Amino acid sequence: MLLLVRGLAYGGVSASLQGWMITSAQAGTEAASSLMVARFNPVIAAGALLGGLAVDGISAPAAPLSGVALMLLAAAAVWGTSGRLRDGIPN
């Protein structure tokens, strides 16, 4: 059941990001789309690599735990910079 919920929640992430990038880069939609694909696929591959290394090097529960740790670091980075950035320009 949790896997189904996760799949439904994550399924719209790439489409939402692509829609946001296309509306943000009105004049360069092709470049925005290619940049998204160029960044999205290597990040997925890196996540699979790091997860595999965590399973091989530590144990099977290490993969989701390392994912949680990275997610918390990303959330902390977003939270820490959200008040200082406005429209992509540092205050």
PyMOL Python script that loads the backbone (N, CA, C, O; Angstrom):
from pymol import cmd

cmd.read_pdbstr("""\
ATOM      1  N   MET A   1       0.821  -1.187   0.000  1.00  0.00           N
ATOM      2  CA  MET A   1       0.000   0.000   0.000  1.00  0.00           C
ATOM      3  C   MET A   1       0.876   1.266   0.000  1.00  0.00           C
ATOM      4  O   MET A   1       0.601   2.227  -0.719  1.00  0.00           O
ATOM      5  N   LEU A   2       1.936   1.242   0.824  1.00  0.00           N
ATOM      6  CA  LEU A   2       2.832   2.398   0.863  1.00  0.00           C
ATOM      7  C   LEU A   2       3.541   2.605  -0.476  1.00  0.00           C
ATOM      8  O   LEU A   2       3.770   3.738  -0.901  1.00  0.00           O
ATOM      9  N   LEU A   3       3.881   1.504  -1.127  1.00  0.00           N
ATOM     10  CA  LEU A   3       4.529   1.621  -2.434  1.00  0.00           C
ATOM     11  C   LEU A   3       3.583   2.250  -3.453  1.00  0.00           C
ATOM     12  O   LEU A   3       4.012   3.042  -4.292  1.00  0.00           O
ATOM     13  N   LEU A   4       2.313   1.906  -3.386  1.00  0.00           N
ATOM     14  CA  LEU A   4       1.325   2.501  -4.280  1.00  0.00           C
ATOM     15  C   LEU A   4       1.186   3.998  -4.011  1.00  0.00           C
ATOM     16  O   LEU A   4       1.136   4.795  -4.948  1.00  0.00           O
ATOM     17  N   VAL A   5       1.125   4.380  -2.744  1.00  0.00           N
ATOM     18  CA  VAL A   5       1.023   5.799  -2.387  1.00  0.00           C
ATOM     19  C   VAL A   5       2.255   6.558  -2.858  1.00  0.00           C
ATOM     20  O   VAL A   5       2.139   7.659  -3.397  1.00  0.00           O
ATOM     21  N   ARG A   6       3.435   5.977  -2.660  1.00  0.00           N
ATOM     22  CA  ARG A   6       4.663   6.622  -3.094  1.00  0.00           C
ATOM     23  C   ARG A   6       4.681   6.783  -4.617  1.00  0.00           C
ATOM     24  O   ARG A   6       5.066   7.836  -5.124  1.00  0.00           O
ATOM     25  N   GLY A   7       4.273   5.758  -5.335  1.00  0.00           N
ATOM     26  CA  GLY A   7       4.243   5.832  -6.791  1.00  0.00           C
ATOM     27  C   GLY A   7       3.287   6.901  -7.299  1.00  0.00           C
ATOM     28  O   GLY A   7       3.603   7.630  -8.239  1.00  0.00           O
ATOM     29  N   LEU A   8       2.127   6.991  -6.676  1.00  0.00           N
ATOM     30  CA  LEU A   8       1.169   8.017  -7.078  1.00  0.00           C
ATOM     31  C   LEU A   8       1.671   9.423  -6.740  1.00  0.00           C
ATOM     32  O   LEU A   8       1.462  10.363  -7.507  1.00  0.00           O
ATOM     33  N   ALA A   9       2.330   9.559  -5.598  1.00  0.00           N
ATOM     34  CA  ALA A   9       2.837  10.874  -5.197  1.00  0.00           C
ATOM     35  C   ALA A   9       4.022  11.289  -6.054  1.00  0.00           C
ATOM     36  O   ALA A   9       4.123  12.454  -6.440  1.00  0.00           O
ATOM     37  N   TYR A  10       4.915  10.367  -6.356  1.00  0.00           N
ATOM     38  CA  TYR A  10       6.125  10.717  -7.100  1.00  0.00           C
ATOM     39  C   TYR A  10       5.896  10.745  -8.600  1.00  0.00           C
ATOM     40  O   TYR A  10       6.677  11.355  -9.330  1.00  0.00           O
ATOM     41  N   GLY A  11       4.850  10.103  -9.068  1.00  0.00           N
ATOM     42  CA  GLY A  11       4.605  10.016 -10.508  1.00  0.00           C
ATOM     43  C   GLY A  11       4.458  11.360 -11.188  1.00  0.00           C
ATOM     44  O   GLY A  11       4.805  11.500 -12.361  1.00  0.00           O
ATOM     45  N   GLY A  12       3.950  12.349 -10.478  1.00  0.00           N
ATOM     46  CA  GLY A  12       3.742  13.649 -11.081  1.00  0.00           C
ATOM     47  C   GLY A  12       4.902  14.614 -10.939  1.00  0.00           C
ATOM     48  O   GLY A  12       4.832  15.739 -11.433  1.00  0.00           O
ATOM     49  N   VAL A  13       5.968  14.194 -10.274  1.00  0.00           N
ATOM     50  CA  VAL A  13       7.080  15.113 -10.027  1.00  0.00           C
ATOM     51  C   VAL A  13       7.745  15.552 -11.330  1.00  0.00           C
ATOM     52  O   VAL A  13       7.941  16.747 -11.550  1.00  0.00           O
ATOM     53  N   SER A  14       8.088  14.612 -12.184  1.00  0.00           N
ATOM     54  CA  SER A  14       8.801  15.000 -13.410  1.00  0.00           C
ATOM     55  C   SER A  14       7.910  15.826 -14.324  1.00  0.00           C
ATOM     56  O   SER A  14       8.378  16.784 -14.940  1.00  0.00           O
ATOM     57  N   ALA A  15       6.628  15.468 -14.422  1.00  0.00           N
ATOM     58  CA  ALA A  15       5.726  16.253 -15.268  1.00  0.00           C
ATOM     59  C   ALA A  15       5.518  17.654 -14.695  1.00  0.00           C
ATOM     60  O   ALA A  15       5.462  18.627 -15.448  1.00  0.00           O
ATOM     61  N   SER A  16       5.406  17.763 -13.389  1.00  0.00           N
ATOM     62  CA  SER A  16       5.239  19.077 -12.756  1.00  0.00           C
ATOM     63  C   SER A  16       6.483  19.935 -12.940  1.00  0.00           C
ATOM     64  O   SER A  16       6.386  21.122 -13.251  1.00  0.00           O
ATOM     65  N   LEU A  17       7.649  19.333 -12.747  1.00  0.00           N
ATOM     66  CA  LEU A  17       8.891  20.082 -12.943  1.00  0.00           C
ATOM     67  C   LEU A  17       9.048  20.547 -14.380  1.00  0.00           C
ATOM     68  O   LEU A  17       9.487  21.668 -14.634  1.00  0.00           O
ATOM     69  N   GLN A  18       8.689  19.688 -15.310  1.00  0.00           N
ATOM     70  CA  GLN A  18       8.825  20.072 -16.710  1.00  0.00           C
ATOM     71  C   GLN A  18       7.853  21.201 -17.051  1.00  0.00           C
ATOM     72  O   GLN A  18       8.218  22.136 -17.763  1.00  0.00           O
ATOM     73  N   GLY A  19       6.639  21.123 -16.557  1.00  0.00           N
ATOM     74  CA  GLY A  19       5.688  22.206 -16.799  1.00  0.00           C
ATOM     75  C   GLY A  19       6.151  23.518 -16.201  1.00  0.00           C
ATOM     76  O   GLY A  19       6.001  24.574 -16.815  1.00  0.00           O
ATOM     77  N   TRP A  20       6.714  23.456 -15.003  1.00  0.00           N
ATOM     78  CA  TRP A  20       7.232  24.661 -14.353  1.00  0.00           C
ATOM     79  C   TRP A  20       8.396  25.253 -15.133  1.00  0.00           C
ATOM     80  O   TRP A  20       8.477  26.470 -15.305  1.00  0.00           O
ATOM     81  N   MET A  21       9.302  24.394 -15.607  1.00  0.00           N
ATOM     82  CA  MET A  21      10.452  24.889 -16.362  1.00  0.00           C
ATOM     83  C   MET A  21      10.020  25.504 -17.683  1.00  0.00           C
ATOM     84  O   MET A  21      10.575  26.523 -18.095  1.00  0.00           O
ATOM     85  N   ILE A  22       9.042  24.908 -18.355  1.00  0.00           N
ATOM     86  CA  ILE A  22       8.597  25.436 -19.645  1.00  0.00           C
ATOM     87  C   ILE A  22       7.917  26.788 -19.475  1.00  0.00           C
ATOM     88  O   ILE A  22       8.122  27.689 -20.289  1.00  0.00           O
ATOM     89  N   THR A  23       7.110  26.940 -18.427  1.00  0.00           N
ATOM     90  CA  THR A  23       6.475  28.238 -18.211  1.00  0.00           C
ATOM     91  C   THR A  23       7.477  29.285 -17.748  1.00  0.00           C
ATOM     92  O   THR A  23       7.295  30.471 -18.023  1.00  0.00           O
ATOM     93  N   SER A  24       8.526  28.876 -17.055  1.00  0.00           N
ATOM     94  CA  SER A  24       9.541  29.826 -16.597  1.00  0.00           C
ATOM     95  C   SER A  24      10.448  30.287 -17.736  1.00  0.00           C
ATOM     96  O   SER A  24      10.844  31.451 -17.789  1.00  0.00           O
ATOM     97  N   ALA A  25      10.767  29.381 -18.631  1.00  0.00           N
ATOM     98  CA  ALA A  25      11.659  29.706 -19.755  1.00  0.00           C
ATOM     99  C   ALA A  25      10.819  29.829 -21.018  1.00  0.00           C
ATOM    100  O   ALA A  25      10.864  28.959 -21.888  1.00  0.00           O
ATOM    101  N   GLN A  26      10.069  30.889 -21.114  1.00  0.00           N
ATOM    102  CA  GLN A  26       9.106  31.038 -22.206  1.00  0.00           C
ATOM    103  C   GLN A  26       9.760  31.050 -23.584  1.00  0.00           C
ATOM    104  O   GLN A  26       9.219  30.477 -24.530  1.00  0.00           O
ATOM    105  N   ALA A  27      10.898  31.684 -23.704  1.00  0.00           N
ATOM    106  CA  ALA A  27      11.539  31.790 -25.012  1.00  0.00           C
ATOM    107  C   ALA A  27      12.362  30.554 -25.367  1.00  0.00           C
ATOM    108  O   ALA A  27      12.583  30.279 -26.546  1.00  0.00           O
ATOM    109  N   GLY A  28      12.815  29.810 -24.364  1.00  0.00           N
ATOM    110  CA  GLY A  28      13.693  28.675 -24.630  1.00  0.00           C
ATOM    111  C   GLY A  28      13.132  27.366 -24.099  1.00  0.00           C
ATOM    112  O   GLY A  28      13.772  26.695 -23.289  1.00  0.00           O
ATOM    113  N   THR A  29      11.937  27.002 -24.554  1.00  0.00           N
ATOM    114  CA  THR A  29      11.315  25.782 -24.018  1.00  0.00           C
ATOM    115  C   THR A  29      12.097  24.528 -24.402  1.00  0.00           C
ATOM    116  O   THR A  29      12.180  23.586 -23.613  1.00  0.00           O
ATOM    117  N   GLU A  30      12.671  24.508 -25.604  1.00  0.00           N
ATOM    118  CA  GLU A  30      13.438  23.332 -26.008  1.00  0.00           C
ATOM    119  C   GLU A  30      14.682  23.181 -25.150  1.00  0.00           C
ATOM    120  O   GLU A  30      15.025  22.075 -24.732  1.00  0.00           O
ATOM    121  N   ALA A  31      15.347  24.275 -24.891  1.00  0.00           N
ATOM    122  CA  ALA A  31      16.544  24.228 -24.047  1.00  0.00           C
ATOM    123  C   ALA A  31      16.190  23.824 -22.616  1.00  0.00           C
ATOM    124  O   ALA A  31      16.927  23.065 -21.986  1.00  0.00           O
ATOM    125  N   ALA A  32      15.076  24.324 -22.106  1.00  0.00           N
ATOM    126  CA  ALA A  32      14.650  23.968 -20.748  1.00  0.00           C
ATOM    127  C   ALA A  32      14.326  22.487 -20.654  1.00  0.00           C
ATOM    128  O   ALA A  32      14.689  21.832 -19.676  1.00  0.00           O
ATOM    129  N   SER A  33      13.650  21.957 -21.657  1.00  0.00           N
ATOM    130  CA  SER A  33      13.322  20.528 -21.654  1.00  0.00           C
ATOM    131  C   SER A  33      14.576  19.672 -21.722  1.00  0.00           C
ATOM    132  O   SER A  33      14.692  18.678 -21.005  1.00  0.00           O
ATOM    133  N   SER A  34      15.509  20.050 -22.576  1.00  0.00           N
ATOM    134  CA  SER A  34      16.729  19.242 -22.696  1.00  0.00           C
ATOM    135  C   SER A  34      17.581  19.339 -21.435  1.00  0.00           C
ATOM    136  O   SER A  34      18.212  18.357 -21.043  1.00  0.00           O
ATOM    137  N   LEU A  35      17.610  20.505 -20.796  1.00  0.00           N
ATOM    138  CA  LEU A  35      18.347  20.631 -19.542  1.00  0.00           C
ATOM    139  C   LEU A  35      17.727  19.766 -18.447  1.00  0.00           C
ATOM    140  O   LEU A  35      18.442  19.163 -17.647  1.00  0.00           O
ATOM    141  N   MET A  36      16.404  19.708 -18.416  1.00  0.00           N
ATOM    142  CA  MET A  36      15.759  18.888 -17.403  1.00  0.00           C
ATOM    143  C   MET A  36      16.101  17.412 -17.599  1.00  0.00           C
ATOM    144  O   MET A  36      16.438  16.714 -16.642  1.00  0.00           O
ATOM    145  N   VAL A  37      16.015  16.951 -18.819  1.00  0.00           N
ATOM    146  CA  VAL A  37      16.348  15.553 -19.094  1.00  0.00           C
ATOM    147  C   VAL A  37      17.823  15.287 -18.799  1.00  0.00           C
ATOM    148  O   VAL A  37      18.178  14.243 -18.251  1.00  0.00           O
ATOM    149  N   ALA A  38      18.667  16.232 -19.165  1.00  0.00           N
ATOM    150  CA  ALA A  38      20.107  16.073 -18.935  1.00  0.00           C
ATOM    151  C   ALA A  38      20.439  16.025 -17.443  1.00  0.00           C
ATOM    152  O   ALA A  38      21.436  15.409 -17.066  1.00  0.00           O
ATOM    153  N   ARG A  39      19.649  16.645 -16.597  1.00  0.00           N
ATOM    154  CA  ARG A  39      19.899  16.623 -15.146  1.00  0.00           C
ATOM    155  C   ARG A  39      19.134  15.495 -14.467  1.00  0.00           C
ATOM    156  O   ARG A  39      19.650  14.877 -13.536  1.00  0.00           O
ATOM    157  N   PHE A  40      17.919  15.217 -14.913  1.00  0.00           N
ATOM    158  CA  PHE A  40      17.058  14.243 -14.236  1.00  0.00           C
ATOM    159  C   PHE A  40      17.613  12.822 -14.340  1.00  0.00           C
ATOM    160  O   PHE A  40      17.678  12.104 -13.342  1.00  0.00           O
ATOM    161  N   ASN A  41      18.011  12.418 -15.542  1.00  0.00           N
ATOM    162  CA  ASN A  41      18.478  11.045 -15.731  1.00  0.00           C
ATOM    163  C   ASN A  41      19.779  10.731 -14.987  1.00  0.00           C
ATOM    164  O   ASN A  41      19.851   9.672 -14.363  1.00  0.00           O
ATOM    165  N   PRO A  42      20.802  11.574 -15.012  1.00  0.00           N
ATOM    166  CA  PRO A  42      22.000  11.259 -14.223  1.00  0.00           C
ATOM    167  C   PRO A  42      21.744  11.228 -12.717  1.00  0.00           C
ATOM    168  O   PRO A  42      22.387  10.463 -11.997  1.00  0.00           O
ATOM    169  N   VAL A  43      20.825  12.039 -12.243  1.00  0.00           N
ATOM    170  CA  VAL A  43      20.517  12.019 -10.811  1.00  0.00           C
ATOM    171  C   VAL A  43      19.832  10.713 -10.432  1.00  0.00           C
ATOM    172  O   VAL A  43      20.107  10.159  -9.367  1.00  0.00           O
ATOM    173  N   ILE A  44      18.941  10.211 -11.288  1.00  0.00           N
ATOM    174  CA  ILE A  44      18.316   8.913 -11.038  1.00  0.00           C
ATOM    175  C   ILE A  44      19.381   7.817 -11.030  1.00  0.00           C
ATOM    176  O   ILE A  44      19.365   6.942 -10.165  1.00  0.00           O
ATOM    177  N   ALA A  45      20.305   7.863 -11.993  1.00  0.00           N
ATOM    178  CA  ALA A  45      21.377   6.864 -12.043  1.00  0.00           C
ATOM    179  C   ALA A  45      22.279   6.952 -10.819  1.00  0.00           C
ATOM    180  O   ALA A  45      22.691   5.923 -10.283  1.00  0.00           O
ATOM    181  N   ALA A  46      22.592   8.163 -10.369  1.00  0.00           N
ATOM    182  CA  ALA A  46      23.435   8.323  -9.182  1.00  0.00           C
ATOM    183  C   ALA A  46      22.732   7.788  -7.937  1.00  0.00           C
ATOM    184  O   ALA A  46      23.367   7.179  -7.076  1.00  0.00           O
ATOM    185  N   GLY A  47      21.429   8.013  -7.842  1.00  0.00           N
ATOM    186  CA  GLY A  47      20.676   7.468  -6.710  1.00  0.00           C
ATOM    187  C   GLY A  47      20.689   5.949  -6.700  1.00  0.00           C
ATOM    188  O   GLY A  47      20.834   5.331  -5.645  1.00  0.00           O
ATOM    189  N   ALA A  48      20.539   5.347  -7.874  1.00  0.00           N
ATOM    190  CA  ALA A  48      20.600   3.894  -7.957  1.00  0.00           C
ATOM    191  C   ALA A  48      21.991   3.378  -7.593  1.00  0.00           C
ATOM    192  O   ALA A  48      22.122   2.367  -6.902  1.00  0.00           O
ATOM    193  N   LEU A  49      23.018   4.070  -8.056  1.00  0.00           N
ATOM    194  CA  LEU A  49      24.393   3.674  -7.734  1.00  0.00           C
ATOM    195  C   LEU A  49      24.655   3.777  -6.234  1.00  0.00           C
ATOM    196  O   LEU A  49      25.172   2.839  -5.627  1.00  0.00           O
ATOM    197  N   LEU A  50      24.301   4.906  -5.637  1.00  0.00           N
ATOM    198  CA  LEU A  50      24.542   5.079  -4.200  1.00  0.00           C
ATOM    199  C   LEU A  50      23.717   4.111  -3.367  1.00  0.00           C
ATOM    200  O   LEU A  50      24.191   3.607  -2.349  1.00  0.00           O
ATOM    201  N   GLY A  51      22.495   3.850  -3.788  1.00  0.00           N
ATOM    202  CA  GLY A  51      21.675   2.869  -3.082  1.00  0.00           C
ATOM    203  C   GLY A  51      22.277   1.476  -3.168  1.00  0.00           C
ATOM    204  O   GLY A  51      22.297   0.744  -2.179  1.00  0.00           O
ATOM    205  N   GLY A  52      22.764   1.106  -4.338  1.00  0.00           N
ATOM    206  CA  GLY A  52      23.420  -0.189  -4.492  1.00  0.00           C
ATOM    207  C   GLY A  52      24.688  -0.303  -3.677  1.00  0.00           C
ATOM    208  O   GLY A  52      24.967  -1.349  -3.091  1.00  0.00           O
ATOM    209  N   LEU A  53      25.461   0.775  -3.638  1.00  0.00           N
ATOM    210  CA  LEU A  53      26.676   0.763  -2.820  1.00  0.00           C
ATOM    211  C   LEU A  53      26.346   0.668  -1.332  1.00  0.00           C
ATOM    212  O   LEU A  53      27.055   0.002  -0.578  1.00  0.00           O
ATOM    213  N   ALA A  54      25.273   1.331  -0.912  1.00  0.00           N
ATOM    214  CA  ALA A  54      24.865   1.252   0.495  1.00  0.00           C
ATOM    215  C   ALA A  54      24.425  -0.161   0.852  1.00  0.00           C
ATOM    216  O   ALA A  54      24.743  -0.656   1.934  1.00  0.00           O
ATOM    217  N   VAL A  55      23.696  -0.813  -0.048  1.00  0.00           N
ATOM    218  CA  VAL A  55      23.252  -2.193   0.210  1.00  0.00           C
ATOM    219  C   VAL A  55      24.441  -3.138   0.228  1.00  0.00           C
ATOM    220  O   VAL A  55      24.543  -3.989   1.111  1.00  0.00           O
ATOM    221  N   ASP A  56      25.346  -2.998  -0.743  1.00  0.00           N
ATOM    222  CA  ASP A  56      26.507  -3.886  -0.803  1.00  0.00           C
ATOM    223  C   ASP A  56      27.484  -3.647   0.338  1.00  0.00           C
ATOM    224  O   ASP A  56      28.046  -4.592   0.892  1.00  0.00           O
ATOM    225  N   GLY A  57      27.683  -2.385   0.687  1.00  0.00           N
ATOM    226  CA  GLY A  57      28.689  -2.060   1.686  1.00  0.00           C
ATOM    227  C   GLY A  57      28.212  -2.169   3.117  1.00  0.00           C
ATOM    228  O   GLY A  57      29.008  -2.485   4.001  1.00  0.00           O
ATOM    229  N   ILE A  58      26.932  -1.918   3.377  1.00  0.00           N
ATOM    230  CA  ILE A  58      26.444  -1.906   4.754  1.00  0.00           C
ATOM    231  C   ILE A  58      25.399  -2.996   4.935  1.00  0.00           C
ATOM    232  O   ILE A  58      25.701  -4.063   5.470  1.00  0.00           O
ATOM    233  N   SER A  59      24.174  -2.736   4.493  1.00  0.00           N
ATOM    234  CA  SER A  59      23.091  -3.723   4.581  1.00  0.00           C
ATOM    235  C   SER A  59      21.906  -3.204   3.782  1.00  0.00           C
ATOM    236  O   SER A  59      21.897  -2.059   3.331  1.00  0.00           O
ATOM    237  N   ALA A  60      20.913  -4.057   3.614  1.00  0.00           N
ATOM    238  CA  ALA A  60      19.733  -3.663   2.844  1.00  0.00           C
ATOM    239  C   ALA A  60      18.990  -2.481   3.471  1.00  0.00           C
ATOM    240  O   ALA A  60      18.561  -1.603   2.723  1.00  0.00           O
ATOM    241  N   PRO A  61      18.812  -2.399   4.782  1.00  0.00           N
ATOM    242  CA  PRO A  61      18.123  -1.224   5.343  1.00  0.00           C
ATOM    243  C   PRO A  61      18.917   0.074   5.195  1.00  0.00           C
ATOM    244  O   PRO A  61      18.355   1.151   5.395  1.00  0.00           O
ATOM    245  N   ALA A  62      20.194   0.005   4.854  1.00  0.00           N
ATOM    246  CA  ALA A  62      21.000   1.216   4.707  1.00  0.00           C
ATOM    247  C   ALA A  62      20.565   2.050   3.513  1.00  0.00           C
ATOM    248  O   ALA A  62      20.718   3.271   3.537  1.00  0.00           O
ATOM    249  N   ALA A  63      20.025   1.429   2.466  1.00  0.00           N
ATOM    250  CA  ALA A  63      19.627   2.184   1.273  1.00  0.00           C
ATOM    251  C   ALA A  63      18.490   3.157   1.572  1.00  0.00           C
ATOM    252  O   ALA A  63      18.637   4.346   1.285  1.00  0.00           O
ATOM    253  N   PRO A  64      17.365   2.715   2.134  1.00  0.00           N
ATOM    254  CA  PRO A  64      16.323   3.707   2.420  1.00  0.00           C
ATOM    255  C   PRO A  64      16.724   4.692   3.513  1.00  0.00           C
ATOM    256  O   PRO A  64      16.301   5.848   3.493  1.00  0.00           O
ATOM    257  N   LEU A  65      17.533   4.242   4.462  1.00  0.00           N
ATOM    258  CA  LEU A  65      17.969   5.157   5.516  1.00  0.00           C
ATOM    259  C   LEU A  65      18.887   6.242   4.962  1.00  0.00           C
ATOM    260  O   LEU A  65      18.810   7.396   5.385  1.00  0.00           O
ATOM    261  N   SER A  66      19.746   5.883   4.027  1.00  0.00           N
ATOM    262  CA  SER A  66      20.601   6.901   3.412  1.00  0.00           C
ATOM    263  C   SER A  66      19.768   7.836   2.546  1.00  0.00           C
ATOM    264  O   SER A  66      20.081   9.021   2.437  1.00  0.00           O
ATOM    265  N   GLY A  67      18.707   7.315   1.927  1.00  0.00           N
ATOM    266  CA  GLY A  67      17.794   8.168   1.168  1.00  0.00           C
ATOM    267  C   GLY A  67      17.089   9.174   2.064  1.00  0.00           C
ATOM    268  O   GLY A  67      16.928  10.339   1.700  1.00  0.00           O
ATOM    269  N   VAL A  68      16.671   8.718   3.232  1.00  0.00           N
ATOM    270  CA  VAL A  68      16.034   9.620   4.199  1.00  0.00           C
ATOM    271  C   VAL A  68      17.018  10.695   4.646  1.00  0.00           C
ATOM    272  O   VAL A  68      16.653  11.865   4.761  1.00  0.00           O
ATOM    273  N   ALA A  69      18.268  10.301   4.899  1.00  0.00           N
ATOM    274  CA  ALA A  69      19.280  11.275   5.326  1.00  0.00           C
ATOM    275  C   ALA A  69      19.512  12.330   4.244  1.00  0.00           C
ATOM    276  O   ALA A  69      19.609  13.518   4.551  1.00  0.00           O
ATOM    277  N   LEU A  70      19.602  11.909   2.989  1.00  0.00           N
ATOM    278  CA  LEU A  70      19.788  12.862   1.897  1.00  0.00           C
ATOM    279  C   LEU A  70      18.576  13.767   1.722  1.00  0.00           C
ATOM    280  O   LEU A  70      18.717  14.952   1.421  1.00  0.00           O
ATOM    281  N   MET A  71      17.376  13.199   1.914  1.00  0.00           N
ATOM    282  CA  MET A  71      16.166  13.999   1.816  1.00  0.00           C
ATOM    283  C   MET A  71      16.134  15.067   2.906  1.00  0.00           C
ATOM    284  O   MET A  71      15.753  16.208   2.645  1.00  0.00           O
ATOM    285  N   LEU A  72      16.529  14.706   4.114  1.00  0.00           N
ATOM    286  CA  LEU A  72      16.564  15.677   5.204  1.00  0.00           C
ATOM    287  C   LEU A  72      17.605  16.772   4.951  1.00  0.00           C
ATOM    288  O   LEU A  72      17.371  17.939   5.267  1.00  0.00           O
ATOM    289  N   LEU A  73      18.743  16.398   4.386  1.00  0.00           N
ATOM    290  CA  LEU A  73      19.750  17.402   4.027  1.00  0.00           C
ATOM    291  C   LEU A  73      19.227  18.360   2.954  1.00  0.00           C
ATOM    292  O   LEU A  73      19.458  19.567   3.020  1.00  0.00           O
ATOM    293  N   ALA A  74      18.527  17.812   1.975  1.00  0.00           N
ATOM    294  CA  ALA A  74      17.963  18.665   0.922  1.00  0.00           C
ATOM    295  C   ALA A  74      16.893  19.590   1.491  1.00  0.00           C
ATOM    296  O   ALA A  74      16.833  20.769   1.141  1.00  0.00           O
ATOM    297  N   ALA A  75      16.045  19.050   2.373  1.00  0.00           N
ATOM    298  CA  ALA A  75      15.008  19.882   2.994  1.00  0.00           C
ATOM    299  C   ALA A  75      15.634  20.987   3.832  1.00  0.00           C
ATOM    300  O   ALA A  75      15.145  22.117   3.832  1.00  0.00           O
ATOM    301  N   ALA A  76      16.707  20.675   4.542  1.00  0.00           N
ATOM    302  CA  ALA A  76      17.392  21.690   5.347  1.00  0.00           C
ATOM    303  C   ALA A  76      18.008  22.762   4.450  1.00  0.00           C
ATOM    304  O   ALA A  76      17.986  23.944   4.795  1.00  0.00           O
ATOM    305  N   ALA A  77      18.553  22.361   3.308  1.00  0.00           N
ATOM    306  CA  ALA A  77      19.132  23.341   2.376  1.00  0.00           C
ATOM    307  C   ALA A  77      18.053  24.248   1.798  1.00  0.00           C
ATOM    308  O   ALA A  77      18.255  25.456   1.680  1.00  0.00           O
ATOM    309  N   VAL A  78      16.916  23.678   1.440  1.00  0.00           N
ATOM    310  CA  VAL A  78      15.818  24.486   0.907  1.00  0.00           C
ATOM    311  C   VAL A  78      15.293  25.422   1.982  1.00  0.00           C
ATOM    312  O   VAL A  78      15.070  26.604   1.718  1.00  0.00           O
ATOM    313  N   TRP A  79      15.096  24.921   3.168  1.00  0.00           N
ATOM    314  CA  TRP A  79      14.583  25.745   4.264  1.00  0.00           C
ATOM    315  C   TRP A  79      15.573  26.857   4.627  1.00  0.00           C
ATOM    316  O   TRP A  79      15.171  27.986   4.907  1.00  0.00           O
ATOM    317  N   GLY A  80      16.851  26.533   4.618  1.00  0.00           N
ATOM    318  CA  GLY A  80      17.859  27.518   4.984  1.00  0.00           C
ATOM    319  C   GLY A  80      18.011  28.630   3.974  1.00  0.00           C
ATOM    320  O   GLY A  80      18.393  29.742   4.338  1.00  0.00           O
ATOM    321  N   THR A  81      17.721  28.360   2.714  1.00  0.00           N
ATOM    322  CA  THR A  81      17.885  29.386   1.682  1.00  0.00           C
ATOM    323  C   THR A  81      16.569  30.032   1.278  1.00  0.00           C
ATOM    324  O   THR A  81      16.582  31.009   0.529  1.00  0.00           O
ATOM    325  N   SER A  82      15.448  29.531   1.741  1.00  0.00           N
ATOM    326  CA  SER A  82      14.158  30.049   1.273  1.00  0.00           C
ATOM    327  C   SER A  82      13.924  31.495   1.686  1.00  0.00           C
ATOM    328  O   SER A  82      13.280  32.239   0.947  1.00  0.00           O
ATOM    329  N   GLY A  83      14.418  31.910   2.828  1.00  0.00           N
ATOM    330  CA  GLY A  83      14.218  33.280   3.262  1.00  0.00           C
ATOM    331  C   GLY A  83      15.192  34.252   2.638  1.00  0.00           C
ATOM    332  O   GLY A  83      14.946  35.458   2.634  1.00  0.00           O
ATOM    333  N   ARG A  84      16.289  33.752   2.115  1.00  0.00           N
ATOM    334  CA  ARG A  84      17.337  34.628   1.578  1.00  0.00           C
ATOM    335  C   ARG A  84      17.232  34.839   0.076  1.00  0.00           C
ATOM    336  O   ARG A  84      17.841  35.767  -0.456  1.00  0.00           O
ATOM    337  N   LEU A  85      16.488  34.018  -0.602  1.00  0.00           N
ATOM    338  CA  LEU A  85      16.387  34.143  -2.056  1.00  0.00           C
ATOM    339  C   LEU A  85      14.979  34.576  -2.454  1.00  0.00           C
ATOM    340  O   LEU A  85      13.988  34.060  -1.938  1.00  0.00           O
ATOM    341  N   ARG A  86      14.911  35.502  -3.350  1.00  0.00           N
ATOM    342  CA  ARG A  86      13.624  35.929  -3.872  1.00  0.00           C
ATOM    343  C   ARG A  86      13.788  36.092  -5.374  1.00  0.00           C
ATOM    344  O   ARG A  86      14.609  36.886  -5.835  1.00  0.00           O
ATOM    345  N   ASP A  87      13.013  35.346  -6.126  1.00  0.00           N
ATOM    346  CA  ASP A  87      13.060  35.378  -7.591  1.00  0.00           C
ATOM    347  C   ASP A  87      14.440  35.050  -8.132  1.00  0.00           C
ATOM    348  O   ASP A  87      14.836  35.570  -9.175  1.00  0.00           O
ATOM    349  N   GLY A  88      15.187  34.183  -7.425  1.00  0.00           N
ATOM    350  CA  GLY A  88      16.486  33.767  -7.905  1.00  0.00           C
ATOM    351  C   GLY A  88      17.595  34.769  -7.675  1.00  0.00           C
ATOM    352  O   GLY A  88      18.728  34.540  -8.099  1.00  0.00           O
ATOM    353  N   ILE A  89      17.298  35.875  -7.014  1.00  0.00           N
ATOM    354  CA  ILE A  89      18.297  36.920  -6.790  1.00  0.00           C
ATOM    355  C   ILE A  89      18.553  36.999  -5.277  1.00  0.00           C
ATOM    356  O   ILE A  89      17.606  37.200  -4.515  1.00  0.00           O
ATOM    357  N   PRO A  90      19.807  36.847  -4.821  1.00  0.00           N
ATOM    358  CA  PRO A  90      20.068  36.964  -3.393  1.00  0.00           C
ATOM    359  C   PRO A  90      19.683  38.333  -2.870  1.00  0.00           C
ATOM    360  O   PRO A  90      19.900  39.350  -3.530  1.00  0.00           O
ATOM    361  N   ASN A  91      19.103  38.347  -1.663  1.00  0.00           N
ATOM    362  CA  ASN A  91      18.723  39.625  -1.032  1.00  0.00           C
ATOM    363  C   ASN A  91      19.922  40.332  -0.478  1.00  0.00           C
ATOM    364  O   ASN A  91      19.792  41.418   0.087  1.00  0.00           O
TER     365      ASN A  91
END
""", "prot")
cmd.dss("prot")
cmd.show_as("cartoon", "prot")
cmd.util.cbc("prot")
cmd.orient("prot")
